[in-house]
Amino acid sequence: MEPIYLVSNFTLPQEARLYYRKRFRIETMFSDFKGRGFQLQKSGLRAPERVSRLLIAVSLAYLWHVFLGVYAIKTGWDKIVHRTDRCDLSLFELGKRLLKRFLTNGIPLPPFCLFSIIKT
């Protein structure tokens, strides 16, 4: 296996490696914010304060979708909104499908609490 060379502004190589490992989770979130999810690139906003407010709202919606993805797995809804043999969806996408199912069929939404996400 070939080594990966990182160019970084961090002083310690361990610090650069730590942040590089987080890259893939962060890139997934950016992808969900943009092309695969909320389509933020199409907002047309240019004023920093407006973009900032939009990012706050989208971040809260993103947390809610991820919460619904976790809820789907814990309660068995994942087998109803997706495959039964395996799950190859992100928690965000699973939550998006569950939300659509609930809204389409008039099913009450589970209560969302940030503290329940942090505890688990």
Summary of the structure (lengths in Angstrom):
residues: 120
radius of gyration: 17.8
end to end distance: 35.9
largest distance: 54.4
contacts: 272
relative contact order: 0.10
helix: 64%
strand: 0%
